[in-house]
Amino acid sequence: MRAQLHPRQSDRIAALKSLQILDTPREGRYDKIAELAAIACRAPIAVINFIDEGRQWFKAEVGLGVRETPLETSICSHVILQPGFTIIRDTLADPRMATNPLCVSDPHLRFYAGVVLTERDLPVGTLCVLDHHPRDLSEHERAMLSGLAEQVTIQLGLGRRLRYAEAMQVEVDHRVRNSLGQVQSLLTLQARQAKSPELKKALESARDRVGAVASVHDQLHQSGSLMDVDLKEFVERLLDTYRAQIGANITLSGDIASVRVPAREAANIGIVINELVTNSLRHGFEAGQTGKIGVTAALGHDAVSITVHDDGKGLPKDFDPSQTSGLGMRLARMMATQFTGELVWSSNDRGTTFEFAVPV
């Protein structure tokens, strides 16, 4: 017997769709809840399922081996019509399941216990256990199943809040990008109108710094994640923006470990790399000189060691990066110290190397 539609079926389906859970990949947190339900209730089958318009879809399952079944044979589509906890000690004694093919023949589902999962106070699915022979659950087992159902609800709520946070981040991201573009345009205009060469240079330097931040921001935006990013993909995108701007005499290479880091740390890493690469391009080589700049990120035991090296003329003998008043180097040092320590450097007539570490 196919279950009747819920009295608020359209609202119920809308609530289910709002979870954005249907057809998502398996996740360990849900699989573990299903496994614990099977163990706690001594049941060979346990599922976290959602009742869609024309199917019953399983987010997690133990003992079934499928991800969905038609509503015609769904026991849970009947169960969601009543709130709370449902026990069917013998499915063949229940008129709703007495002719269900899954109950009268293989796999002979003779026992059912489930807790309704809700969204917006509407039933969207169940956490349930099933067995091949009639039986019951003890009070302890019922309490365990109810507690695990609460955990499913908590996980669904966390997913909802995460999606909201990501949506807000997208909005902030859009506004930041627009603001950075406006600041760049204003600084460009002010630099053109500046009568003092010193002021013009300072405004252009500030414009370039804003442009660097905007470039880092764009690469984070393109990474596809607002929480963490693949460092290799992120830095390679960043280096590509420089390769499009530098002359053919300078080669820029990257050897970056593939490791995921928080987006905020990636942004800081990108700013440091930008300043160091820009410094090499501006000051590391004589006009027309050929050379190489390499950026590496090597994964160690508990940190990623990031190095920017050039084979240029080296720093002036009296130049101390820790004492310079230059905005770029001060910014790079400040960002590097937010990780694990100071920005370390060495320089001679065979080039300059800067190194800093990021914990992972």
Order of alpha helices (4+ residues) and beta strands (2+ residues): alpha-alpha-beta-beta-beta-alpha-beta-alpha-beta-beta-alpha-alpha-beta-alpha-beta-beta-alpha-beta-beta-alpha-beta-beta
